[in-house]
Amino acid sequence: MTDGRLASTLGQHKGPIFALKWNKKGNYILSAGVDKTTIIWDASSGHCTQQFAFHSAPALDVDWQSNNSFASCSTDQCIHVCQLGENRPIKSFQGHTNEVNAIKWDPQGNLLASCSDDMTLKIWSMRQDTCVHDLQAHNGKFLASGSFDKCVHIWSTQTGQLVHSYKGTGGIFEVCWNSRGDKVGASASDGSVFVLDLRK
């Protein structure tokens, strides 16, 4: 379909949906909702393939690890790694002391970064139960984080150390890397967008 018409409406969640992600293959869509569940949808049919009800509070974010496995985080302070066809998490991470707002896998799907209202950023590995690094301020080799304190921090994923810190003019909403990994873009609450060149 290329004419812009609505293909389907996915309506299994009971309440607002906080996150939505396509897998790389493009055959599944993943969603997270206030109803405490995450759902894998068949992208072609619009049908619910599997609903995961492992969180005890609203699910806030999801990120695909592979084409059929993903991580989810929640207000319940937990992170679950789930796989299509499994009826329980294949891995769970606990360590944050407040709600976990966002998560992101590294490109290989081995390390998972999480950020929380407890003002920490943690890096987790599928090989262990506790976090690999606990970054207390507000990986490839580097991880970028932004916060409402107007700061963008660049961390080493190898050592967990803060490498660079930049102060903007507004609370940081979003950070992203360029394809070469030598520049970071950030958007702020005052309407500004800036690019940091890590080669300088």
N, CA and C atoms as an extended XYZ file, in Angstrom:
600
Properties=species:S:1:pos:R:3:atomname:S:1:resname:S:1:resid:I:1 pbc="F F F"
N         0.848       -1.180        0.000 N   MET     1
C         0.000        0.000        0.000 CA  MET     1
C         0.891        1.240        0.000 C   MET     1
N         0.696        2.092       -0.988 N   THR     2
C         1.537        3.292       -1.099 CA  THR     2
C         0.722        4.567       -1.222 C   THR     2
N        -0.598        4.476       -1.000 N   ASP     3
C        -1.444        5.657       -1.192 CA  ASP     3
C        -1.726        6.406        0.102 C   ASP     3
N        -1.102        5.995        1.219 N   GLY     4
C        -1.258        6.716        2.476 CA  GLY     4
C        -2.506        6.359        3.257 C   GLY     4
N        -3.268        5.366        2.819 N   ARG     5
C        -4.464        4.960        3.559 CA  ARG     5
C        -4.085        4.179        4.818 C   ARG     5
N        -4.960        4.253        5.826 N   LEU     6
C        -4.758        3.499        7.066 CA  LEU     6
C        -4.797        2.009        6.767 C   LEU     6
N        -3.731        1.298        7.134 N   ALA     7
C        -3.657       -0.145        6.875 CA  ALA     7
C        -4.384       -0.937        7.949 C   ALA     7
N        -4.166       -0.594        9.209 N   SER     8
C        -4.839       -1.299       10.302 CA  SER     8
C        -4.706       -0.502       11.582 C   SER     8
N        -5.573       -0.790       12.530 N   THR     9
C        -5.521       -0.185       13.859 CA  THR     9
C        -5.284       -1.305       14.864 C   THR     9
N        -4.243       -1.151       15.662 N   LEU    10
C        -3.868       -2.186       16.626 CA  LEU    10
C        -4.429       -1.789       17.988 C   LEU    10
N        -5.426       -2.517       18.470 N   GLY    11
C        -6.172       -2.026       19.624 CA  GLY    11
C        -6.260       -2.933       20.821 C   GLY    11
N        -5.259       -3.721       21.103 N   GLN    12
C        -5.328       -4.669       22.212 CA  GLN    12
C        -4.977       -4.047       23.564 C   GLN    12
N        -4.172       -2.976       23.581 N   HIS    13
C        -3.806       -2.345       24.858 CA  HIS    13
C        -5.034       -1.711       25.509 C   HIS    13
N        -5.048       -1.718       26.838 N   LYS    14
C        -6.116       -1.081       27.601 CA  LYS    14
C        -5.556        0.192       28.232 C   LYS    14
N        -5.488        1.252       27.459 N   GLY    15
C        -4.956        2.516       27.948 CA  GLY    15
C        -3.879        3.048       27.027 C   GLY    15
N        -3.252        4.165       27.415 N   PRO    16
C        -2.235        4.804       26.569 CA  PRO    16
C        -1.052        3.885       26.271 C   PRO    16
N        -0.458        4.092       25.101 N   ILE    17
C         0.737        3.357       24.671 CA  ILE    17
C         1.919        4.310       24.735 C   ILE    17
N         2.979        3.912       25.439 N   PHE    18
C         4.123        4.789       25.673 CA  PHE    18
C         5.260        4.611       24.676 C   PHE    18
N         5.382        3.443       24.055 N   ALA    19
C         6.513        3.199       23.149 CA  ALA    19
C         6.085        2.270       22.031 C   ALA    19
N         6.725        2.443       20.867 N   LEU    20
C         6.412        1.650       19.684 CA  LEU    20
C         7.681        1.485       18.864 C   LEU    20
N         8.053        0.246       18.514 N   LYS    21
C         9.293       -0.004       17.765 CA  LYS    21
C         9.080       -1.101       16.717 C   LYS    21
N         9.586       -0.883       15.493 N   TRP    22
C         9.661       -1.923       14.466 CA  TRP    22
C        10.911       -2.753       14.721 C   TRP    22
N        10.847       -4.062       14.427 N   ASN    23
C        12.090       -4.834       14.435 CA  ASN    23
C        12.822       -4.601       13.110 C   ASN    23
N        14.089       -4.991       13.039 N   LYS    24
C        14.900       -4.697       11.849 CA  LYS    24
C        14.367       -5.383       10.600 C   LYS    24
N        13.822       -6.564       10.768 N   LYS    25
C        13.284       -7.304        9.619 CA  LYS    25
C        12.014       -6.655        9.076 C   LYS    25
N        11.308       -5.933        9.933 N   GLY    26
C        10.099       -5.239        9.509 CA  GLY    26
C         8.832       -6.056        9.561 C   GLY    26
N         8.895       -7.254       10.139 N   ASN    27
C         7.698       -8.094       10.190 CA  ASN    27
C         6.939       -7.994       11.509 C   ASN    27
N         7.553       -7.403       12.540 N   TYR    28
C         6.889       -7.240       13.827 CA  TYR    28
C         6.985       -5.796       14.321 C   TYR    28
N         5.952       -5.393       15.056 N   ILE    29
C         5.926       -4.111       15.757 CA  ILE    29
C         5.790       -4.428       17.240 C   ILE    29
N         6.519       -3.707       18.070 N   LEU    30
C         6.534       -3.928       19.515 CA  LEU    30
C         5.979       -2.693       20.208 C   LEU    30
N         5.093       -2.880       21.184 N   SER    31
C         4.503       -1.743       21.892 CA  SER    31
C         4.552       -1.961       23.401 C   SER    31
N         4.537       -0.841       24.140 N   ALA    32
C         4.534       -0.864       25.607 CA  ALA    32
C         3.437        0.063       26.099 C   ALA    32
N         2.659       -0.389       27.098 N   GLY    33
C         1.515        0.398       27.518 CA  GLY    33
C         1.362        0.588       29.008 C   GLY    33
N         0.467        1.518       29.342 N   VAL    34
C         0.152        1.799       30.735 CA  VAL    34
C        -0.554        0.608       31.384 C   VAL    34
N        -1.077       -0.320       30.568 N   ASP    35
C        -1.754       -1.509       31.094 CA  ASP    35
C        -0.782       -2.568       31.614 C   ASP    35
N         0.516       -2.204       31.720 N   LYS    36
C         1.575       -3.054       32.284 CA  LYS    36
C         2.049       -4.142       31.323 C   LYS    36
N         1.599       -4.106       30.080 N   THR    37
C         1.960       -5.161       29.139 CA  THR    37
C         2.767       -4.628       27.965 C   THR    37
N         3.459       -5.560       27.317 N   THR    38
C         4.104       -5.299       26.031 CA  THR    38
C         3.516       -6.288       25.030 C   THR    38
N         3.417       -5.859       23.775 N   ILE    39
C         2.785       -6.693       22.751 CA  ILE    39
C         3.653       -6.724       21.501 C   ILE    39
N         3.830       -7.928       20.948 N   ILE    40
C         4.406       -8.076       19.610 CA  ILE    40
C         3.249       -8.236       18.632 C   ILE    40
N         3.218       -7.350       17.629 N   TRP    41
C         2.172       -7.352       16.608 CA  TRP    41
C         2.740       -7.852       15.286 C   TRP    41
N         1.936       -8.598       14.544 N   ASP    42
C         2.287       -8.972       13.176 CA  ASP    42
C         2.052       -7.749       12.292 C   ASP    42
N         3.109       -7.244       11.670 N   ALA    43
C         3.012       -5.987       10.926 CA  ALA    43
C         2.123       -6.103        9.693 C   ALA    43
N         2.057       -7.268        9.078 N   SER    44
C         1.264       -7.408        7.852 CA  SER    44
C        -0.226       -7.582        8.139 C   SER    44
N        -0.560       -8.337        9.184 N   SER    45
C        -1.976       -8.587        9.485 CA  SER    45
C        -2.549       -7.618       10.515 C   SER    45
N        -1.680       -7.032       11.358 N   GLY    46
C        -2.151       -6.168       12.430 CA  GLY    46
C        -2.635       -6.926       13.647 C   GLY    46
N        -2.465       -8.248       13.657 N   HIS    47
C        -2.924       -9.064       14.779 CA  HIS    47
C        -1.875       -9.132       15.890 C   HIS    47
N        -2.366       -9.296       17.118 N   CYS    48
C        -1.484       -9.499       18.270 CA  CYS    48
C        -0.862      -10.888       18.166 C   CYS    48
N         0.467      -10.943       18.085 N   THR    49
C         1.170      -12.226       18.019 CA  THR    49
C         1.373      -12.802       19.414 C   THR    49
N         1.800      -11.938       20.352 N   GLN    50
C         1.963      -12.372       21.745 CA  GLN    50
C         1.932      -11.155       22.653 C   GLN    50
N         1.235      -11.289       23.772 N   GLN    51
C         1.176      -10.236       24.780 CA  GLN    51
C         1.928      -10.712       26.020 C   GLN    51
N         2.795       -9.842       26.546 N   PHE    52
C         3.643      -10.175       27.690 CA  PHE    52
C         3.185       -9.347       28.890 C   PHE    52
N         2.779      -10.018       29.966 N   ALA    53
C         2.245       -9.335       31.148 CA  ALA    53
C         3.148       -9.583       32.350 C   ALA    53
N         4.402       -9.177       32.237 N   PHE    54
C         5.385       -9.467       33.284 CA  PHE    54
C         5.631       -8.297       34.233 C   PHE    54
N         5.252       -7.078       33.846 N   HIS    55
C         5.480       -5.915       34.703 CA  HIS    55
C         4.309       -5.719       35.663 C   HIS    55
N         4.603       -5.127       36.820 N   SER    56
C         3.567       -4.865       37.821 CA  SER    56
C         3.128       -3.405       37.816 C   SER    56
N         3.620       -2.629       36.852 N   ALA    57
C         3.289       -1.210       36.705 CA  ALA    57
C         3.431       -0.873       35.216 C   ALA    57
N         3.045        0.337       34.795 N   PRO    58
C         3.112        0.685       33.368 CA  PRO    58
C         4.470        0.402       32.728 C   PRO    58
N         4.428       -0.183       31.527 N   ALA    59
C         5.640       -0.401       30.726 CA  ALA    59
C         5.945        0.893       29.979 C   ALA    59
N         7.166        1.419       30.138 N   LEU    60
C         7.501        2.746       29.621 CA  LEU    60
C         8.279        2.734       28.314 C   LEU    60
N         9.105        1.711       28.085 N   ASP    61
C         9.904        1.683       26.859 CA  ASP    61
C        10.218        0.239       26.493 C   ASP    61
N        10.504        0.033       25.210 N   VAL    62
C        10.907       -1.273       24.691 CA  VAL    62
C        12.009       -1.065       23.664 C   VAL    62
N        12.857       -2.074       23.483 N   ASP    63
C        13.870       -2.016       22.427 CA  ASP    63
C        14.177       -3.438       21.977 C   ASP    63
N        14.192       -3.647       20.657 N   TRP    64
C        14.484       -4.969       20.102 CA  TRP    64
C        15.946       -5.330       20.305 C   TRP    64
N        16.192       -6.540       20.769 N   GLN    65
C        17.548       -7.090       20.849 CA  GLN    65
C        17.891       -7.809       19.552 C   GLN    65
N        16.915       -8.528       19.013 N   SER    66
C        17.033       -9.242       17.739 CA  SER    66
C        15.676       -9.131       17.053 C   SER    66
N        15.445       -9.898       16.013 N   ASN    67
C        14.156       -9.826       15.326 CA  ASN    67
C        13.019      -10.489       16.091 C   ASN    67
N        13.349      -11.259       17.150 N   ASN    68
C        12.284      -11.897       17.929 CA  ASN    68
C        12.505      -11.842       19.436 C   ASN    68
N        13.458      -11.038       19.903 N   SER    69
C        13.648      -10.839       21.342 CA  SER    69
C        13.819       -9.352       21.619 C   SER    69
N        13.433       -8.937       22.831 N   PHE    70
C        13.419       -7.510       23.155 CA  PHE    70
C        13.553       -7.312       24.658 C   PHE    70
N        13.830       -6.081       25.049 N   ALA    71
C        13.824       -5.699       26.462 CA  ALA    71
C        12.704       -4.699       26.694 C   ALA    71
N        12.168       -4.709       27.910 N   SER    72
C        11.149       -3.736       28.304 CA  SER    72
C        11.486       -3.204       29.691 C   SER    72
N        11.099       -1.953       29.940 N   CYS    73
C        11.329       -1.353       31.262 CA  CYS    73
C        10.034       -0.713       31.739 C   CYS    73
N         9.998       -0.408       33.046 N   SER    74
C         8.716       -0.066       33.645 CA  SER    74
C         8.866        0.832       34.865 C   SER    74
N         7.721        1.379       35.262 N   THR    75
C         7.621        2.101       36.522 CA  THR    75
C         7.911        1.183       37.707 C   THR    75
N         7.809       -0.128       37.516 N   ASP    76
C         8.071       -1.082       38.606 CA  ASP    76
C         9.562       -1.269       38.900 C   ASP    76
N        10.432       -0.485       38.214 N   GLN    77
C        11.888       -0.483       38.421 CA  GLN    77
C        12.590       -1.695       37.816 C   GLN    77
N        11.857       -2.546       37.111 N   CYS    78
C        12.428       -3.772       36.540 CA  CYS    78
C        12.631       -3.661       35.037 C   CYS    78
N        13.575       -4.445       34.541 N   ILE    79
C        13.815       -4.612       33.112 CA  ILE    79
C        13.687       -6.101       32.810 C   ILE    79
N        12.887       -6.437       31.813 N   HIS    80
C        12.735       -7.833       31.406 CA  HIS    80
C        13.193       -8.002       29.965 C   HIS    80
N        13.903       -9.094       29.702 N   VAL    81
C        14.257       -9.474       28.334 CA  VAL    81
C        13.350      -10.644       27.963 C   VAL    81
N        12.590      -10.475       26.886 N   CYS    82
C        11.578      -11.457       26.499 CA  CYS    82
C        11.833      -11.951       25.081 C   CYS    82
N        11.302      -13.124       24.794 N   GLN    83
C        11.466      -13.709       23.464 CA  GLN    83
C        10.132      -14.243       22.971 C   GLN    83
N         9.862      -14.026       21.704 N   LEU    84
C         8.635      -14.518       21.092 CA  LEU    84
C         8.523      -16.029       21.283 C   LEU    84
N         7.374      -16.483       21.776 N   GLY    85
C         7.146      -17.904       22.009 CA  GLY    85
C         7.425      -18.355       23.425 C   GLY    85
N         8.124      -17.528       24.212 N   GLU    86
C         8.415      -17.874       25.610 CA  GLU    86
C         7.352      -17.257       26.514 C   GLU    86
N         6.937      -17.991       27.553 N   ASN    87
C         5.879      -17.492       28.427 CA  ASN    87
C         6.400      -16.868       29.716 C   ASN    87
N         7.708      -16.641       29.783 N   ARG    88
C         8.297      -15.904       30.903 CA  ARG    88
C         9.571      -15.226       30.402 C   ARG    88
N        10.063      -14.204       31.114 N   PRO    89
C        11.279      -13.510       30.651 CA  PRO    89
C        12.469      -14.463       30.574 C   PRO    89
N        13.328      -14.269       29.568 N   ILE    90
C        14.548      -15.072       29.485 CA  ILE    90
C        15.647      -14.466       30.357 C   ILE    90
N        15.451      -13.218       30.790 N   LYS    91
C        16.391      -12.548       31.698 CA  LYS    91
C        15.659      -11.374       32.335 C   LYS    91
N        15.947      -11.098       33.595 N   SER    92
C        15.401       -9.925       34.279 CA  SER    92
C        16.523       -9.199       34.996 C   SER    92
N        16.462       -7.873       34.960 N   PHE    93
C        17.464       -7.045       35.626 CA  PHE    93
C        16.779       -6.167       36.661 C   PHE    93
N        17.354       -6.145       37.880 N   GLN    94
C        16.866       -5.267       38.937 CA  GLN    94
C        18.056       -4.564       39.559 C   GLN    94
N        17.884       -3.300       39.902 N   GLY    95
C        18.967       -2.520       40.479 CA  GLY    95
C        18.634       -1.048       40.562 C   GLY    95
N        17.731       -0.582       39.696 N   HIS    96
C        17.283        0.805       39.795 CA  HIS    96
C        16.376        0.964       41.011 C   HIS    96
N        16.357        2.161       41.587 N   THR    97
C        15.547        2.420       42.772 CA  THR    97
C        14.378        3.350       42.479 C   THR    97
N        14.130        3.611       41.197 N   ASN    98
C        12.966        4.389       40.779 CA  ASN    98
C        12.594        3.909       39.381 C   ASN    98
N        11.551        4.477       38.805 N   GLU    99
C        11.085        3.981       37.514 CA  GLU    99
C        12.158        4.072       36.440 C   GLU    99
N        12.173        3.080       35.564 N   VAL   100
C        13.139        3.023       34.466 CA  VAL   100
C        12.457        3.595       33.231 C   VAL   100
N        12.998        4.713       32.719 N   ASN   101
C        12.321        5.474       31.670 CA  ASN   101
C        12.633        5.018       30.256 C   ASN   101
N        13.876        4.625       30.003 N   ALA   102
C        14.278        4.293       28.634 CA  ALA   102
C        15.387        3.252       28.652 C   ALA   102
N        15.435        2.454       27.577 N   ILE   103
C        16.450        1.411       27.426 CA  ILE   103
C        16.924        1.384       25.983 C   ILE   103
N        18.163        0.920       25.780 N   LYS   104
C        18.708        0.832       24.419 CA  LYS   104
C        19.785       -0.237       24.375 C   LYS   104
N        19.655       -1.188       23.419 N   TRP   105
C        20.679       -2.211       23.203 CA  TRP   105
C        21.835       -1.642       22.405 C   TRP   105
N        23.037       -2.180       22.635 N   ASP   106
C        24.156       -1.877       21.749 CA  ASP   106
C        23.897       -2.600       20.418 C   ASP   106
N        24.621       -2.232       19.347 N   PRO   107
C        24.336       -2.827       18.029 CA  PRO   107
C        24.436       -4.349       17.986 C   PRO   107
N        25.241       -4.957       18.847 N   GLN   108
C        25.386       -6.417       18.853 CA  GLN   108
C        24.332       -7.120       19.716 C   GLN   108
N        23.581       -6.380       20.515 N   GLY   109
C        22.585       -6.986       21.384 CA  GLY   109
C        23.163       -7.666       22.602 C   GLY   109
N        24.380       -7.279       22.998 N   ASN   110
C        25.013       -7.877       24.178 CA  ASN   110
C        24.864       -7.023       25.430 C   ASN   110
N        24.933       -5.711       25.263 N   LEU   111
C        24.840       -4.778       26.384 CA  LEU   111
C        23.571       -3.945       26.264 C   LEU   111
N        22.937       -3.695       27.401 N   LEU   112
C        21.714       -2.905       27.448 CA  LEU   112
C        21.927       -1.711       28.367 C   LEU   112
N        21.653       -0.512       27.876 N   ALA   113
C        21.744        0.700       28.695 CA  ALA   113
C        20.346        1.071       29.177 C   ALA   113
N        20.256        1.529       30.421 N   SER   114
C        18.971        1.955       30.979 CA  SER   114
C        19.154        3.251       31.755 C   SER   114
N        18.120        4.098       31.741 N   CYS   115
C        18.155        5.327       32.541 CA  CYS   115
C        16.889        5.398       33.376 C   CYS   115
N        17.016        6.051       34.529 N   SER   116
C        15.957        5.973       35.527 CA  SER   116
C        15.767        7.301       36.245 C   SER   116
N        14.598        7.434       36.887 N   ASP   117
C        14.346        8.580       37.750 CA  ASP   117
C        15.194        8.548       39.012 C   ASP   117
N        15.942        7.466       39.249 N   ASP   118
C        16.861        7.442       40.391 CA  ASP   118
C        18.154        8.199       40.079 C   ASP   118
N        18.187        8.851       38.903 N   MET   119
C        19.307        9.695       38.467 CA  MET   119
C        20.557        8.887       38.145 C   MET   119
N        20.378        7.617       37.789 N   THR   120
C        21.511        6.807       37.349 CA  THR   120
C        21.251        6.256       35.955 C   THR   120
N        22.341        5.909       35.311 N   LEU   121
C        22.324        5.226       34.025 CA  LEU   121
C        23.114        3.952       34.235 C   LEU   121
N        22.533        2.820       33.888 N   LYS   122
C        23.198        1.538       34.132 CA  LYS   122
C        23.404        0.786       32.819 C   LYS   122
N        24.467       -0.006       32.776 N   ILE   123
C        24.736       -0.875       31.634 CA  ILE   123
C        24.678       -2.318       32.123 C   ILE   123
N        23.897       -3.138       31.418 N   TRP   124
C        23.656       -4.524       31.797 CA  TRP   124
C        24.190       -5.453       30.725 C   TRP   124
N        24.576       -6.654       31.137 N   SER   125
C        25.041       -7.680       30.209 CA  SER   125
C        24.171       -8.924       30.356 C   SER   125
N        23.891       -9.587       29.241 N   MET   126
C        23.132      -10.836       29.289 CA  MET   126
C        23.905      -11.925       30.028 C   MET   126
N        25.211      -11.722       30.239 N   ARG   127
C        26.042      -12.740       30.885 CA  ARG   127
C        26.021      -12.666       32.409 C   ARG   127
N        25.437      -11.605       32.984 N   GLN   128
C        25.413      -11.504       34.444 CA  GLN   128
C        24.117      -10.864       34.910 C   GLN   128
N        23.822      -11.023       36.209 N   ASP   129
C        22.557      -10.555       36.767 CA  ASP   129
C        22.622       -9.119       37.270 C   ASP   129
N        23.790       -8.683       37.714 N   THR   130
C        23.939       -7.312       38.200 CA  THR   130
C        24.501       -6.431       37.088 C   THR   130
N        24.359       -5.122       37.252 N   CYS   131
C        24.784       -4.216       36.183 CA  CYS   131
C        26.307       -4.237       36.018 C   CYS   131
N        26.738       -4.052       34.783 N   VAL   132
C        28.168       -4.009       34.460 CA  VAL   132
C        28.762       -2.695       34.945 C   VAL   132
N        28.044       -1.597       34.687 N   HIS   133
C        28.473       -0.263       35.125 CA  HIS   133
C        27.276        0.480       35.685 C   HIS   133
N        27.520        1.257       36.738 N   ASP   134
C        26.504        2.097       37.366 CA  ASP   134
C        26.997        3.535       37.248 C   ASP   134
N        26.426        4.282       36.310 N   LEU   135
C        26.909        5.633       36.005 CA  LEU   135
C        26.098        6.635       36.812 C   LEU   135
N        26.752        7.279       37.768 N   GLN   136
C        26.044        8.046       38.782 CA  GLN   136
C        25.882        9.516       38.467 C   GLN   136
N        26.328       10.019       37.391 N   ALA   137
C        26.084       11.416       37.057 CA  ALA   137
C        25.156       11.431       35.851 C   ALA   137
N        24.641       12.842       36.125 N   HIS   138
C        23.990       12.881       34.875 CA  HIS   138
C        24.825       13.754       34.043 C   HIS   138
N        27.510        1.031       24.059 N   ASN   139
C        28.827        1.496       24.398 CA  ASN   139
C        29.493        1.101       23.172 C   ASN   139
N        29.893       -0.425       20.881 N   GLY   140
C        30.783        0.680       20.729 CA  GLY   140
C        31.591        0.930       21.974 C   GLY   140
N        32.191        2.060       21.950 N   LYS   141
C        33.100        2.460       23.012 CA  LYS   141
C        32.491        3.519       23.922 C   LYS   141
N        31.505        4.286       23.420 N   PHE   142
C        30.974        5.403       24.194 CA  PHE   142
C        29.450        5.386       24.223 C   PHE   142
N        28.923        5.944       25.295 N   LEU   143
C        27.488        6.084       25.469 CA  LEU   143
C        27.199        7.548       25.771 C   LEU   143
N        26.221        8.123       25.092 N   ALA   144
C        25.831        9.514       25.338 CA  ALA   144
C        24.530        9.531       26.130 C   ALA   144
N        24.444       10.428       27.105 N   SER   145
C        23.206       10.586       27.869 CA  SER   145
C        22.903       12.069       28.026 C   SER   145
N        21.628       12.392       28.116 N   GLY   146
C        21.205       13.779       28.318 CA  GLY   146
C        20.186       13.837       29.429 C   GLY   146
N        20.074       15.002       30.077 N   SER   147
C        19.191       15.119       31.229 CA  SER   147
C        18.621       16.530       31.314 C   SER   147
N        17.613       16.694       32.170 N   PHE   148
C        17.028       18.016       32.369 CA  PHE   148
C        17.963       18.968       33.107 C   PHE   148
N        19.129       18.484       33.558 N   ASP   149
C        20.109       19.393       34.160 CA  ASP   149
C        20.900       20.148       33.091 C   ASP   149
N        20.473       20.029       31.810 N   LYS   150
C        21.061       20.720       30.654 CA  LYS   150
C        22.386       20.120       30.203 C   LYS   150
N        22.768       18.983       30.768 N   CYS   151
C        24.078       18.399       30.459 CA  CYS   151
C        23.959       17.198       29.528 C   CYS   151
N        24.936       17.093       28.623 N   VAL   152
C        25.144       15.892       27.825 CA  VAL   152
C        26.437       15.266       28.311 C   VAL   152
N        26.384       14.006       28.711 N   HIS   153
C        27.565       13.302       29.203 CA  HIS   153
C        27.955       12.211       28.215 C   HIS   153
N        29.242       12.036       28.004 N   ILE   154
C        29.781       10.963       27.176 CA  ILE   154
C        30.535       10.009       28.091 C   ILE   154
N        30.135        8.730       28.068 N   TRP   155
C        30.692        7.725       28.961 CA  TRP   155
C        31.487        6.689       28.180 C   TRP   155
N        32.498        6.133       28.813 N   SER   156
C        33.195        4.973       28.259 CA  SER   156
C        32.453        3.713       28.684 C   SER   156
N        32.050        2.890       27.724 N   THR   157
C        31.384        1.635       28.077 CA  THR   157
C        32.381        0.578       28.538 C   THR   157
N        33.659        0.811       28.290 N   GLN   158
C        34.688       -0.143       28.710 CA  GLN   158
C        35.026        0.014       30.190 C   GLN   158
N        35.096        1.276       30.656 N   THR   159
C        35.514        1.542       32.040 CA  THR   159
C        34.390        2.077       32.918 C   THR   159
N        33.303        2.572       32.298 N   GLY   160
C        32.236        3.196       33.067 CA  GLY   160
C        32.538        4.616       33.487 C   GLY   160
N        33.655        5.164       33.018 N   GLN   161
C        34.078        6.508       33.413 CA  GLN   161
C        33.432        7.576       32.538 C   GLN   161
N        33.183        8.747       33.140 N   LEU   162
C        32.714        9.916       32.406 CA  LEU   162
C        33.883       10.484       31.611 C   LEU   162
N        33.729       10.585       30.285 N   VAL   163
C        34.815       11.018       29.403 CA  VAL   163
C        34.703       12.500       29.064 C   VAL   163
N        33.504       12.952       28.704 N   HIS   164
C        33.259       14.353       28.364 CA  HIS   164
C        31.932       14.781       28.965 C   HIS   164
N        31.807       16.077       29.251 N   SER   165
C        30.553       16.636       29.737 CA  SER   165
C        30.351       18.006       29.103 C   SER   165
N        29.143       18.245       28.614 N   TYR   166
C        28.831       19.508       27.943 CA  TYR   166
C        27.566       20.091       28.545 C   TYR   166
N        27.573       21.402       28.784 N   LYS   167
C        26.401       22.078       29.351 CA  LYS   167
C        25.691       22.842       28.245 C   LYS   167
N        24.401       22.554       28.049 N   GLY   168
C        23.604       23.248       27.053 CA  GLY   168
C        22.849       24.411       27.661 C   GLY   168
N        21.822       24.867       26.948 N   THR   169
C        21.043       26.024       27.404 CA  THR   169
C        19.625       25.646       27.807 C   THR   169
N        19.304       24.359       27.719 N   GLY   170
C        17.987       23.878       28.129 CA  GLY   170
C        18.057       22.411       28.487 C   GLY   170
N        17.008       21.904       29.128 N   GLY   171
C        16.955       20.484       29.465 CA  GLY   171
C        17.063       19.626       28.216 C   GLY   171
N        17.849       18.561       28.275 N   ILE   172
C        18.118       17.735       27.094 CA  ILE   172
C        17.004       16.702       26.917 C   ILE   172
N        16.366       16.732       25.741 N   PHE   173
C        15.291       15.788       25.429 CA  PHE   173
C        15.798       14.532       24.734 C   PHE   173
N        16.763       14.690       23.828 N   GLU   174
C        17.164       13.570       22.970 CA  GLU   174
C        18.628       13.721       22.599 C   GLU   174
N        19.354       12.613       22.563 N   VAL   175
C        20.730       12.605       22.050 CA  VAL   175
C        20.861       11.483       21.032 C   VAL   175
N        21.706       11.680       20.016 N   CYS   176
C        21.930       10.630       19.025 CA  CYS   176
C        23.321       10.782       18.422 C   CYS   176
N        23.890        9.651       18.016 N   TRP   177
C        25.218        9.615       17.400 CA  TRP   177
C        25.098        9.688       15.887 C   TRP   177
N        26.144       10.223       15.224 N   ASN   178
C        26.231       10.087       13.770 CA  ASN   178
C        26.765        8.695       13.442 C   ASN   178
N        26.757        8.335       12.153 N   SER   179
C        27.120        6.967       11.770 CA  SER   179
C        28.584        6.640       12.052 C   SER   179
N        29.468        7.645       12.053 N   ARG   180
C        30.891        7.397       12.322 CA  ARG   180
C        31.211        7.345       13.811 C   ARG   180
N        30.290        7.787       14.653 N   GLY   181
C        30.511        7.746       16.088 CA  GLY   181
C        31.440        8.816       16.615 C   GLY   181
N        31.625        9.919       15.856 N   ASP   182
C        32.500       10.986       16.346 CA  ASP   182
C        31.754       12.286       16.636 C   ASP   182
N        30.436       12.291       16.437 N   LYS   183
C        29.632       13.474       16.739 CA  LYS   183
C        28.336       13.051       17.423 C   LYS   183
N        27.873       13.912       18.336 N   VAL   184
C        26.618       13.671       19.041 CA  VAL   184
C        25.706       14.870       18.824 C   VAL   184
N        24.481       14.613       18.406 N   GLY   185
C        23.478       15.664       18.294 CA  GLY   185
C        22.572       15.636       19.506 C   GLY   185
N        22.101       16.811       19.928 N   ALA   186
C        21.211       16.889       21.089 CA  ALA   186
C        20.157       17.966       20.858 C   ALA   186
N        18.945       17.704       21.337 N   SER   187
C        17.874       18.703       21.287 CA  SER   187
C        17.493       19.066       22.716 C   SER   187
N        17.122       20.344       22.907 N   ALA   188
C        16.900       20.851       24.259 CA  ALA   188
C        15.531       21.514       24.391 C   ALA   188
N        15.106       21.702       25.641 N   SER   189
C        13.783       22.234       25.945 CA  SER   189
C        13.603       23.687       25.527 C   SER   189
N        14.696       24.420       25.317 N   ASP   190
C        14.583       25.820       24.895 CA  ASP   190
C        14.500       25.961       23.376 C   ASP   190
N        14.352       24.837       22.665 N   GLY   191
C        14.239       24.871       21.214 CA  GLY   191
C        15.558       24.770       20.483 C   GLY   191
N        16.654       24.672       21.203 N   SER   192
C        17.970       24.611       20.561 CA  SER   192
C        18.334       23.177       20.181 C   SER   192
N        19.108       23.067       19.107 N   VAL   193
C        19.687       21.801       18.664 CA  VAL   193
C        21.171       22.040       18.475 C   VAL   193
N        22.022       21.189       19.030 N   PHE   194
C        23.458       21.400       18.869 CA  PHE   194
C        24.163       20.088       18.587 C   PHE   194
N        25.323       20.198       17.955 N   VAL   195
C        26.133       19.039       17.582 CA  VAL   195
C        27.478       19.140       18.276 C   VAL   195
N        27.883       18.078       18.948 N   LEU   196
C        29.165       18.029       19.648 CA  LEU   196
C        30.143       17.209       18.821 C   LEU   196
N        31.291       17.789       18.506 N   ASP   197
C        32.328       17.095       17.747 CA  ASP   197
C        33.342       16.532       18.727 C   ASP   197
N        33.356       15.220       18.898 N   LEU   198
C        34.223       14.591       19.898 CA  LEU   198
C        35.667       14.490       19.442 C   LEU   198
N        35.953       14.900       18.204 N   ARG   199
C        37.337       14.905       17.728 CA  ARG   199
C        38.084       16.133       18.226 C   ARG   199
N        37.366       17.112       18.754 N   LYS   200
C        38.004       18.364       19.186 CA  LYS   200
C        38.171       18.397       20.693 C   LYS   200
